[in-house]
Amino acid sequence: SVLKRKVKVMDREYMRSYYRRFYENPSDLVVTESDEFKEKRDLRYNLEDELTEMMGGTGTIMYKKFDEYISAFSEEMEVMREETYLLGAADREQMLK
C-alpha cells in the first residue's frame, strides 16, 4: 500500500486577506521598472487614444460602452493578479516542505 502523508494546506483566505491588506496595487511594485511592461502599456494607451478618437470622443454612447469594457477588464485583471499571488504562495509553501 502507498503511504499518504498529511500535507498542511495553505490557508487561502488568510493569504487573500494578507494580499488585500498589503498589496493595494501590486502592479506598481512589480512592473514599474520593466521596460517590456512600459512598452506594452504605452502601446495600449496609444490604441485607446486612437479608438476614442475613432468613436468621436468621450461623449459618445460607444465610448461609454468602451469605458465600461475597460473597467470590467481591469477588474478581471485584478482578480487574476490576486489568484496568481495565491498560486505563488501555495507553490512556495510546497517548496519549503
N, C-alpha and C positions, 0 to 999 in steps of 0.2 A: 504494500500500500504506500501511497505517496503522503508524506507528512506535509501538512499545511501549517505554516507559521502564521501567527496573528500579526497583521500589519496594521499599525495605527494609521487611520485615515486622517488626512489633514482636515481641520475644521474650516470648511469653505466659508461659512457665514462669518466667522471671526476674521478670516483673511479678507473677505469682501468689505467688512466694516473698517478694517485697517486701511485698505486701499482707498476707500471713500473719504476717510478722515485725513490721510496724509498725502494723497495724490489728487488734488483738485483738478490739475491739468498736467498729467504726466507727459504729454507730448512736448510741452515746453522744456521739461527736464531732459528728455531723451534725445530729441532730434534737432534742437535749435542749432547745433554745431555741425550738423550733417549737410554737406554740400549737395548730396543727392536729394535729400528732403527739400532743401531750398529750391532746387531746380524744378522738382515736381510741383511744389506749392506755387511757384511763380507761373508755371505753365497753366495750372488750374485757375489761378487768378486772371490770367490773360484770357483764357477761354470763357470764364464767367463774364468778364467785361464785354467780350465780343458778342456773346449770347444776349446779354442785357441790351446792348445797342440794337441787335437784330430784332429784338422783341419790342422795340420802341420805347425803351427806358423803363424806369422803376414804377411808373404809374399804371402800367397795363395789367389787365387780368392775367395774361400769360406770364408776366414777370412774377406776379403774386404767387402763382402756382409753382413757378420755378423756385422761388424763395422758400416755399413750403417743402419742396423736394430737397433742397439743400439742407434745411433744418432737420428733416427726417433722416437724411443720410448721415448728418453729423451725429445725431443721437444714436444711430445704428453703430457708428464707428466708436462711440464712447463705450457702448456695451461690449464691442469686440476688444477694445483695449483692456477693459476690466477682466473679461474672460481670459485673455492672453496672460495677464498678470497672474490670475489664479492658476492657470496651467503651469506657468513658470514656477510658482510657489510649490505646487504639487510635485513637479519634477525635481526641484531642489530637495524637498523632503525625502523623496525616494533615493536620491543620490547620497544623502547623508546616512542612509541605513546600511 
